[in-house]
Amino acid sequence: MTSKPISRYDHPEIEAMPEDIRAIILDVQEKTGFVPNVFLVLARRPDEFRAFFAYHNALMEKESGLSIAEREMIIVATSGLNNCIYCVVVHGAILRVREKNKLIADQIATNYRKADISERQRTMLDFAMKVADRAYEVCDEDFETLHGHGFSDEDIWDIGAIVGLFAVSNRVANLADVRPNEEFYLLGRVDRN
């Protein structure tokens, strides 16, 4: 168990949070058995909490040509590029659970090019990494390549939007030094009782 605080910023007590934010946090706690630290840290600024999770949910919970696991792959790969321990650990755990694969998140976070994924997914991550690191180089040929792997223009938008949202998340998590909950490290690695 770590003795470090969950962030370099203080966070409000759950009881002191606005009703809508408190309800979201308590719902997550009921489903998972704990409150992810990022929820507590972002709750220090209620309007930003609402805006972040509204955009997050719009991208991550809608019908899409990208599977939920593929969306998590994008987050894990680009968060690794951005050296965001919080997002790599947390979204790596979610990816392990979604894929029912104990190895996939570590492979993608360190070198997706050698991960046990499909060529379609590798092409998706090539593009995501380009958007994360060199978006100014995105060109029509990138779209043609993605189209060749079955991605629609809307799917390509989703890839870029997920990269953009988590670029913000990575930077804020690094700025605030948000620590991953210890529960995330084993999630999807060990069987639950």
Salt bridges, closest charged atoms under 4 A:
GLU19 OE1 - ARG22 NH2 2.78
ASP20 OD2 - ARG50 NE 2.58
ASP27 OD2 - LYS31 NZ 3.13
ASP47 OD1 - ARG50 NH1 3.13
GLU48 OE2 - ARG45 NH1 3.01
GLU70 OE2 - ARG120 NH1 2.84
GLU72 OE1 - HIS91 ND1 2.67
ASP106 OD2 - ARG189 NH1 2.98
GLU119 OE1 - ARG122 NH1 3.47
GLU137 OE1 - ARG134 NE 2.86
ASP142 OD2 - LYS130 NZ 2.87
ASP153 OD1 - HIS147 NE2 2.61
ASP158 OD1 - LYS62 NZ 2.75
ASP177 OD2 - LYS4 NZ 3.69
